[in-house]
């Protein structure tokens, strides 16, 4: 019996020594080989939702990359702040769902502030814009009144649709308003004669005219005037404030103008930059 007790005590002592050894081995050691377990704060990321068929503010370049004045502005802003930048092409009609789901955290792409002031948290407006009518150069249409009984196209869920709806006399005179997903399709329809005119943002209209010299003209009378700003999920003032502060600096130090000058040939109107002094 004494022998069995001695063996049991020896076994317990051995297990205790093993446990102590394991505990000692688990203790972090100081020195050059000690791994750095310090956690760095996650880097801020600006995820910009944009319409890839809305030049000169957002479009797909010839090499397949995403390009445009607004995207260039957003990328430069992120570079200055040390943030990550991602451009996410979206279906414009789904922009609110994308923003609410967090797939994007801002809409920066010729996004109309006027009339939507209470729908989003906004930056300061940075571009003055007009909604205009574009017709074929040989259409014989020279004024809004000439569109009576005609078919007009506008992008679905766009400020152009809102502008037409707000102009009751114009809307009631039209044969129909055709809403399409993007302006590239709309201008194909105009070229083929499926529609008689396109209601579009001034920059988009100028881009199409620059790309199709002699094919289209802009009617002198705009449908409406408005401003562009950067839209954030309503209540997201923290991100808005950080972006807006840097946006104002870019306008003040000449960065906004410098970037804008690169897109003049694509239809950007320098005089429309309302933050540039």
For each residue, the residues with C-beta under 8 A, 3 or more apart:
1: 4 5
2: 5 6
3: 6 7
4: 1 7 8
5: 1 2 8 9
6: 2 3 9 10
7: 3 4 10 11
8: 4 5 11 12
9: 5 6 12 13
10: 6 7 13 14
11: 7 8 14 15
12: 8 9 15 16
13: 9 10 16 17
14: 10 11 17 18
15: 11 12 18 19
16: 12 13 19 20
17: 13 14 20 21
18: 14 15 21 22
19: 15 16 22 23
20: 16 17 23 24
21: 17 18 24 25
22: 18 19 25 26
23: 19 20 26 27
24: 20 21 27
25: 21 22
26: 22 23
27: 23 24
28: 34
29: 33 34
30: 34
31: 34
32:
33: 29
34: 28 29 30 31
35:
36:
37:
38:
39:
40:
41:
42:
43: 82 83 84
44: 81 82 83 84 242
45: 83 84 85 86 105
46: 74 77 78 83 84 85 86 105 106 239 243
47: 86 88 103 104 105 106
48: 70 71 74 85 86 87 88 104 106 107 108 109
49: 88 90 95 98 99 103 104 106 107 108 109
50: 54 57 58 66 68 70 71 87 88 89 90 107 108 109
51: 54 57 58 89 90 92 109 110 182
52: 58 59 60 66 89
53: 59 60 182 183 184
54: 50 51 57 58 59 68 92 109 110 182 183 201 204
55: 58 59 68 203 204 207 266 267
56: 59 68 69 203 206 207 263 266 267 268
57: 50 51 54 68 69 70 71 109 110 203 228
58: 50 51 52 54 55 66 67 68 70 71 87 89 109 110
59: 52 53 54 55 56 66 67 68 266
60: 52 53 64 65 66 67
61: 64 65 66 67
62:
63:
64: 60 61
65: 60 61
66: 50 52 58 59 60 61 71 87 89
67: 58 59 60 61 71 72
68: 50 54 55 56 57 58 59 71 72 109 263
69: 56 57 72 73 259 260 262 263 266 268
70: 48 50 57 58 73 74 108 109 110
71: 48 50 57 58 66 67 68 74 75 87 108 109
72: 67 68 69 75 76 259 262 263
73: 69 70 76 77 108 247 250 256 259
74: 46 48 70 71 77 78 85 87 108
75: 71 72 78 79 85 87
76: 72 73 79 80 250 255 259
77: 46 73 74 80 81 83 243 246 247 250
78: 46 74 75 81 82 83 84 85
79: 75 76 82 85
80: 76 77 246 249 250
81: 44 77 78 242 246
82: 43 44 78 79
83: 43 44 45 46 77 78
84: 43 44 45 46 78
85: 45 46 48 74 75 78 79
86: 45 46 47 48
87: 48 50 58 66 71 74 75
88: 47 48 49 50 98 103 104
89: 50 51 52 58 66
90: 49 50 51 94 95 98 103 104
91: 94 95 181
92: 51 54 95 155 156 157 158 181 182
93: 156 157 181
94: 90 91 97 98
95: 49 90 91 92 98 99 107 157
96: 99 100
97: 94 100 101
98: 49 88 90 94 95 101 103 104
99: 49 95 96 102 103 104 105 106 107 120 231 232 233
100: 96 97 233
101: 97 98
102: 99 105
103: 47 49 88 90 98 99
104: 47 48 49 88 90 98 99 107
105: 45 46 47 99 102 232 233 236 239
106: 46 47 48 49 99 230 231 232 239 243
107: 48 49 50 95 99 104 111 120 230 231 232
108: 48 49 50 70 71 73 74 111 230 231
109: 48 49 50 51 54 57 58 68 70 71
110: 51 54 57 58 70 127 129 201 203 204 228
111: 107 108 228 229 230 231
112: 115 116 129 159 162 226 227 228
113: 116 117 122 125 226 227 228 229 231
114: 117 159 225 226 227
115: 112 159 162 226
116: 112 113 119 120 231
117: 113 114 122
118:
119: 116 231 234
120: 99 107 116 231 232 233 234
121: 231 232 233 234 235 236 237 240
122: 113 117 125 229 230 231 232 240
123: 126 229 230 231 232 240 243 244 247
124: 229 244 247 248 275
125: 113 122 128 227 228 229 274 275
126: 123 227 228 229 230 247 251 256 273 274 275
127: 110 227 228 272 273 274
128: 125 225 226 227 272 274
129: 110 112 201 202 203 225 226 227 228 272
130: 201 202 222 223 224 225 226
131: 159 160 163 199 200 201 202 222 223 224 225 226
132: 199 200 201 202 205 218 219 222 223
133: 144 147 152 197 198 199 218 219 221 223
134: 187 190 197 198 199 200 205 208 209 216 217 218 219
135: 139 141 190 196 197 198 216 217 219
136: 139 190 191 215 216 217
137: 214 215 216 217
138:
139: 135 136 196 197
140: 146
141: 135 146 147 150 196 197 219
142: 146 219
143: 146 219 220 221
144: 133 147 170 219 221 223
145: 148 173
146: 140 141 142 143 150
147: 133 141 144 150 152 170 173 174 196 197
148: 145 173 174
149: 173 174 175
150: 141 146 147 174 175 196 197
151: 174 175 176 177 178 194 195 196 197
152: 133 147 164 174 176 177 178 195 196 197 198 199
153: 177 178 179 180 186 189 190 195 197 198 199
154: 158 160 161 164 177 178 179 180 186 198 199 200
155: 92 158 160 161 179 180 181 182 183 186 200
156: 92 93 161 179 180 181
157: 92 93 95 161 179
158: 92 154 155 161 162
159: 112 114 115 131 162 163 201 224 226
160: 131 154 155 163 164 199 200 201 223
161: 154 155 156 157 158 164 165 177 179 199
162: 112 115 158 159 165 166
163: 131 159 160 166 167 199 223 224 226
164: 152 154 160 161 167 170 171 174 177 199 223
165: 161 162 171
166: 162 163 224
167: 163 164 170 171 223 224
168: 171 172
169: 172 173
170: 144 147 164 167 173 174 223
171: 164 165 167 168 174 177
172: 168 169
173: 145 147 148 149 169 170
174: 147 148 149 150 151 152 164 170 171 177
175: 149 150 151
176: 151 152
177: 151 152 153 154 161 164 171 174
178: 151 152 153 154 189 195
179: 153 154 155 156 157 161
180: 153 154 155 156 183 185 186 189
181: 91 92 93 155 156 185
182: 51 53 54 92 155 185 186
183: 53 54 155 180 186 187 198 200 204 208
184: 53 187 188
185: 180 181 182 188 189
186: 153 154 155 180 182 183 189 190 195 198 200
187: 134 183 184 190 191 198 208 212 216
188: 184 185 191 192
189: 153 178 180 185 186 192 194 195
190: 134 135 136 153 186 187 193 194 195 196 197 198 216
191: 136 187 188 215
192: 188 189
193: 190 196
194: 151 189 190
195: 151 152 153 178 186 189 190 198
196: 135 139 141 147 150 151 152 190 193
197: 133 134 135 139 141 147 150 151 152 153 190 219
198: 133 134 135 152 153 154 183 186 187 190 195 205
199: 131 132 133 134 152 153 154 160 161 163 164 223
200: 131 132 134 154 155 160 183 186 204 205 208
201: 54 110 129 130 131 132 159 160 204 205
202: 129 130 131 132 205 206 218 222 269 272
203: 55 56 57 110 129 206 207 267 268 269 272
204: 54 55 110 183 200 201 207 208 267
205: 132 134 198 200 201 202 208 209 216 218 267
206: 56 202 203 209 210 218 267 268 269
207: 55 56 203 204 210 211 266 267
208: 134 183 187 200 204 205 211 212 216 267
209: 134 205 206 212 213 215 216 217 218 267
210: 206 207 213 265 266 267
211: 207 208
212: 187 208 209 215 216
213: 209 210
214: 137
215: 136 137 191 209 212
216: 134 135 136 137 187 190 205 208 209 212
217: 134 135 136 137 209
218: 132 133 134 202 205 206 209
219: 132 133 134 135 141 142 143 144 197
220: 143
221: 133 143 144
222: 130 131 132 202 225
223: 130 131 132 133 144 160 163 164 167 170 199
224: 130 131 159 163 166 167
225: 114 128 129 130 131 222
226: 112 113 114 115 128 129 130 131 159 163
227: 112 113 114 125 126 127 128 129 274
228: 57 110 111 112 113 125 126 127 129
229: 111 113 122 123 124 125 126
230: 106 107 108 111 122 123 126 240 243 244 247
231: 99 106 107 108 111 113 116 119 120 121 122 123
232: 99 105 106 107 120 121 122 123 236 239 240 243
233: 99 100 105 120 121 236
234: 119 120 121
235: 121
236: 105 121 232 233 239 240
237: 121 240 241
238: 241 242
239: 46 105 106 232 236 242 243
240: 121 122 123 230 232 236 237 243 244
241: 237 238 244 245
242: 44 81 238 239 245 246
243: 46 77 106 123 230 232 239 240 246 247
244: 123 124 230 240 241 247 248
245: 241 242 248 249
246: 77 80 81 242 243 249 250
247: 73 77 123 124 126 230 243 244 250 251 256 275
248: 124 244 245 251 252 275
249: 80 245 246 252 253 255
250: 73 76 77 80 246 247 253 255 256
251: 126 247 248 255 256 257 273 275 276 277
252: 248 249 277
253: 249 250
254: 257 258
255: 76 249 250 251 258 259
256: 73 126 247 250 251 259 260 273 275 276
257: 251 254 260 261 270 273 276
258: 254 255 261 262
259: 69 72 73 76 255 256 262 263
260: 69 256 257 263 264 268 270 273 276
261: 257 258 264 270
262: 69 72 258 259
263: 56 68 69 72 259 260 266 267 268
264: 260 261 267 268 270
265: 210
266: 55 56 59 69 207 210 263
267: 55 56 203 204 205 206 207 208 209 210 263 264
268: 56 69 203 206 260 263 264 272
269: 202 203 206 272
270: 257 260 261 264 273 276
271:
272: 127 128 129 202 203 268 269
273: 126 127 251 256 257 260 270 276
274: 125 126 127 128 227
275: 124 125 126 247 248 251 256
276: 251 256 257 260 270 273
277: 251 252
